[in-house]
Amino acid sequence: MHHRTSRRTLLTATAVTAAAVATGAVSAPGAFAASAASSASSTERLKQLISRMSLEEKVGQLFVMRVYGHSATEPDQADIDANMAEIGVRTAAEMIARYHVGGIIYFAWAHNTRDPHQIADLSNGIQHAGLAGPTPLPLLISTDQEHGIVCRVGEPATLMPGAMALGAGGSRSDARRAGQIAGAELAAIGINQNYAPDSDVNVNPANPVIGVRSFGADPQAVAGMVAAQVKGYQSAGIASTAKHFPGHGDTNTDSHSGLPYIHHSRDQWAELDAPPFRAAIAAGIDAIMTAHIVVPALDAAEDPATLSRPILTGILREELGYDGVVVTDSLGMEGVRTKYGDDRVPVLALQAGVDQLLNPPSLDVSWNAVLAAVKSGEISEARIEESILRILRLKAKLGLFDDPFVSHEGVDRAVGTRSHLAAADRIAEHTTTLLANTGAVLPLSRRSHKNLLVVGADPASPSGTTGPPTTTLAGAFTELGYAATALSTGTAPSQAKIAEAVAAAQGKDAVIVGTYNVSATSSQRTLVSALVATGVPVITIAIRNPYDIAQLPAHAASLAAYSWTDVELRAAARVIAGRAEPEGRLPVPVQRADDPTQVLYPVGYGLTY
């Protein structure tokens, strides 16, 4: 049986003696928890801890870094090779020992998130390594568990609808409950900081990087959902992170691959972009993530917001009054690397007002650049101690100094429970949006529409999926009593695939088509036209952005699911079958394809049965 390891046991195991505790070299177990009653006392205790740290340890606390492997000490050989190539260490434990990093971020592609027990063991191994250092310090362990299309921890964890789906549902209590459940499950596997909720207001349908990660296009509605999610996550005992400040919603450039410009005036920013961040701060948000975007109206120097003192200190700290942790978006993204070299970016970010430096392309280059900047006086040691104090305050708030460990028993009690899964299904049913229903073809009767063909796009699967969307939908309809066949036609179906789909539609009672970001030149339009021409009723489900209907020819019925994760696809199937009402309402407007200045379906639109 896997037992929870106490901090007292660990301190003994790492040769921290009772004499060291007595002389103040380290704090006694439970001291931070006991001092929580007095904020001033707690702050003073943390300052004393900082004063005992070496400069190298202080610099390390500023970094949150990726690492490959399912284990902190015994990763697979391929992961050891990747760590050596990118970081110069073999394991997470070696990275912590060498660089004293204050946090680690988990990714599925880094093989950190295989299954809940493994994640819990990895988290415990990381915390053991942190507490084994010269100054025993627990780590912030983070991930991007936004749900919907951005999800790092998959089944058997409970997967919730994503932000825009929740925005379509319009229920703040659902948003809060989703955050509570997700937060409780993350906490159980040792992840104590979530980089969610996305707090951007998606006012640009062409936005390639935010889109359905946003709750919607109405700033006040987004603000309400953001506040609810913050309260949900943080009530579960993890840190929530609002992103991407000062607002990434109105851009047509992906900051992963370029440097976006947002040309809002200062007044437009205050009206459109600021409300969700104000709401997050009012809700007690623990952390705010920066955006690698240029907003000339907020910084005439046109530096990325991540490196902008006028934005991070002038607006976020001084104007909005935020004194929590500020973390950069990934420093490996092109948006922050366009203007300055990798050795300057972390220094400029700290000077701008950042506390945590997330995932630099080279930890060695960035860590040494910050160390050199402090030694040379370019950055004062007092300045980085301000950031370290904020970071340690957050660790203390989360109880990490008292006991940062988790157990397999705790995982089994919290992760993917029957009640959590049922709640996810209920919440998802509130989000599916019915946009068209010609001749009231929906809900589909099993008597007259029993034999179904499911075709369409099968994009790369996020962690919230068990298989291709066509297969998941066909399985959901089969469970509901239909005879359903799946045929993947892809996001760019060829003429041969279209012909195959038309042939497969013969003799079927209805065809379900999953569409994915349909453009004016997409062959998905040709697929739908060809299927409509067969005379078989065609029902489309937009499995990502809800704008697809504007690009498609007239057909029987159209729905928006906002993601192709299992929970949202199953909900859409239940709505089509009449097992659930279509309760969702568009959280973004859908413009006409032939005249984008005209709105085809406004915010709040949605049909019912």
C-alpha positions, -999 to +999 in steps of 0.1 A: +000+000+000+012+035-009+013+056+023+014+093+026+049+105+036+050+132+063+073+161+062+088+151+095+097+117+080+113+134+050+132+159+071+147+130+090+155+111+059+173+141+044+195+145+075+179+177+088+187+174+124+168+185+155+197+208+163+193+225+129+156+231+137+164+244+172+190+269+159+166+282+132+185+268+102+152+253+091+117+257+104+102+230+125+075+208+109+041+225+111+056+259+119+042+275+088+008+261+094+009+273+130+018+308+120-010+311+095-031+329+121-008+359+119-001+372+084+027+395+097+043+366+116+041+343+086+056+370+063+085+375+088+091+338+090+092+336+052+116+365+051+139+347+076+138+316+053+148+338+023+176+353+042+191+318+047+190+309+010+220+312-012+218+335-042+217+304-065+187+291-045+170+324-048+174+325-085+162+290-089+130+298-070+120+321-099+119+293-125+092+269-134+106+243-158+095+213-179+112+180-175+107+147-193+097+115-176+071+096-156+094+094-125+115+121-107+144+097-103+140+068-128+126+080-161+127+059-193+159+061-213+143+081-240+133+107-214+168+107-199+182+114-234+157+143-239+165+158-205+202+156-213+197+172-246+175+201-234+184+206-198+218+189-192+205+166-165+192+131-164+161+135-141+138+159-124+156+153-091+189+162-107+174+194-122+161+205-088+195+197-071+214+217-098+191+247-104+170+248-073+139+255-094+108+266-076+083+249-098+078+222-125+052+221-152+037+189-164+030+181-201+015+149-216+041+151-244+068+151-218+054+118-204+045+133-171+009+124-171+004+087-178-021+078-151-032+092-117-011+069-095+020+076-116+014+114-115+010+112-077+043+093-074+060+118-098+047+147-077+059+131-045+093+124-060+096+160-070+087+172-035+112+148-020+139+163-042+129+199-033+130+191+005+163+174+001+181+206-009+204+228+012+173+248+021+143+224+021+117+239-001+085+224-016+077+230-053+048+245-071+037+218-096+016+232-124-001+222-156-025+236-182-058+218-174-082+243-190-104+214-201-119+214-236-092+215-262-063+222-237-060+193-212-029+176-199-044+150-176-068+126-194-090+098-183-096+083-158-096+119-145-129+137-149-129+158-181-151+189-180-165+210-209-141+238-219-145+275-214-166+284-244-189+255-237-193+267-201-199+302-215-227+287-237-242+271-207-242+305-189-242+290-154-217+304-130-226+277-105-217+251-132-184+269-139-176+270-102-186+233-097-164+223-127-135+242-111-141+225-078-141+190-092-111+197-115-092+213-086-099+185-062-086+159-087-055+179-095-048+183-058-051+146-053-024+138-078+000+165-065-006+193-090-011+224-069-013+251-095-035+252-126-029+276-154-066+283-158-091+299-163-084+315-197-096+351-190-094+364-226-124+379-243-126+363-277-139+392-299-120+380-330-134+350-348-101+345-366-081+342-334-060+311-340-048+305-304-076+314-280-110+308-297-130+282-276-105+285-248-123+318-240-157+319-222-170+342-249-171+377-265-191+396-238-166+411-213-190+411-184-202+375-190-166+364-193-158+382-161-186+364-142-174+330-154-138+337-147-146+347-111-167+315-106-139+293-119-113+310-098-134+304-067-140+268-077-104+259-083-091+277-052-119+263-029-103+229-038-070+240-024-050+247-056-038+279-071-057+293-100-040+314-127-059+339-149-044+343-184-032+360-206-028+395-192-035+421-206-058+401-229-052+379-259-087+378-273-084+401-303-055+388-323-051+369-356-015+358-348-006+329-326+020+340-300+035+305-302+048+313-336+048+351-339+044+384-320+007+395-321-003+431-320-036+443-304-046+477-315-072+485-288-072+520-275-067+524-237-105+529-234-112+498-255-088+478-234-106+489-202-140+481-217-132+448-235-101+432-220-098+443-184-131+432-168-122+395-165-089+403-149-105+428-125-130+400-116-103+375-110-084+398-087-116+406-068-122+368-065-087+365-049-068+350-078-035+334-067-016+340-100-019+359-133-001+348-165+013+373-189+007+374-227+034+377-254+015+404-272+021+440-281-005+466-271+009+500-283-018+519-264-005+504-231+032+505-239+045+529-265+078+511-266+059+481-281+075+455-259+057+422-254+035+425-223+056+399-206+086+423-208+066+455-203+070+474-170+042+499-180+018+470-184+029+446-155+039+471-129+021+503-140-013+487-148-014+453-132+004+461-099-003+498-094-036+505-113-054+471-106-038+467-072-026+431-077+001+418-054-001+381-061+022+360-082+028+370-119+040+342-141+051+345-177+036+325-205+062+300-218+094+317-226+100+292-254+072+308-274+083+329-304+062+359-293+086+367-265+118+358-284+112+380-314+127+412-301+153+400-275+177+371-271+170+342-247+196+356-222+178+390-220+142+378-219+142+366-182+161+396-170+137+420-187+107+401-175+119+404-139+125+441-144+090+444-158+075+429-126+073+392-132+078+367-104+079+333-121+098+325-153+080+297-171+097+271-193+126+289-209+140+272-240+174+267-222+172+267-184+210+270-181+211+301-203+182+318-185+192+308-150+228+320-155+216+352-171+195+361-141+223+351-117+248+373-136+223+402-136+220+401-098+257+397-093+264+427-116+237+449-099+215+451-130+188+435-108+190+440-071+189+411-048+161+429-030+141+429-062+142+391-067+134+387-030+102+405-035+092+378-061+105+350-039+083+362-010+052+362-032+061+327-044+067+314-009+035+330+004+016+310-022+034+278-013+025+285+024-011+293+015-014+259-003+000+241+028+031+229+010+054+237+039+033+216+062+028+186+039+033+186+001+027+149-004-002+129-018-012+092-016-027+065-039-056+063-014-063+100-019-061+096-056-087+068-055-110+088-034-110+118-056-101+111-092-128+101-117-154+093-091-189+084-102-203+116-088-177+137-106-183+120-139-221+124-135-216+161-128-195+165-159-222+149-180-249+172-164-228+203-170-221+193-206-258+189-214-263+226-205-238+237-231-248+221-264-262+248-287-288+242-314-284+267-342-307+253-369-335+227-371-352+228-404-385+210-404-380+200-368-359+170-378-345+170-343-348+153-320-341+122-341-367+095-336-353+060-333-383+047-352-378+069-383-341+076-380-326+045-365-297+039-390-271+067-388-238+074-405-213+095-386-187+112-408-164+142-405-132+156-391-110+136-368-084+162-356-056+153-332-071+143-299-067+163-267-063+144-235-101+145-229-108+120-257-106+083-259-106+081-297-115+099-330-147+121-327-165+101-354-159+069-334-169+085-301-201+099-316-210+066-333-205+048-300-226+074-281-255+069-306-251+031-304-255+033-266-286+054-271-302+026-292-294+037-327-274+017-354-245+040-361-215+036-384-184+058-383-164+070-413-136+094-408-134+119-437-108+143-421-105+180-419-097+183-456-117+154-473-105+144-507-129+137-536-124+100-530-133+104-493-164+125-502-175+098-527-170+071-501-192+091-476-219+096-503-219+059-510-220+051-473-250+074-468-272+053-491-299+036-471-291+056-439-319+075-421-296+105-413-260+116-415-242+133-387-212+154-398-186+166-374-171+199-388-139+215-377-131+252-384-147+253-418-133+281-441-144+295-474-121+272-492-125+241-471-135+208-488-157+201-457-182+224-475-181+202-505-186+171-483-217+186-467-231+197-501-226+162-516-243+146-486-273+170-487-277+161-524-283+125-514-316+135-499-307+120-465-311+145-436-277+160-427-270+172-392-237+190-385-219+194-352-193+221-350-167+203-329-145+233-323-153+269-332-191+276-335-186+297-367-188+267-391-225+271-398-219+304-417-197+286-442-220+256-449-248+251-474-284+247-461-290+214-443-314+199-419-299+208-385-267+223-370-253+223-335-222+237-317-204+214-293-173+237-287-149+208-284-144+172-295-138+158-261-158+128-251-180+146-225-191+173-250-197+148-279-217+125-257-238+155-246-244+165-283-255+129-291-280+130-262-294+163-274-298+150-310-315+119-296-339+140-275-325+126-242-315+162-232-327+196-242-304+219-262-299+246-235-267+263-247-268+298-261-240+313-283-214+331-262-199+346-293-216+361-324-215+342-357-211+366-387-223+361-422-196+345-444-204+368-474-205+399-452-186+397-419-200+431-408-234+414-405-244+391-377-260+358-387-266+346-351-261+370-322-247+363-287-274+346-268-289+327-297-300+291-294-330+270-303-349+246-281-373+217-288 
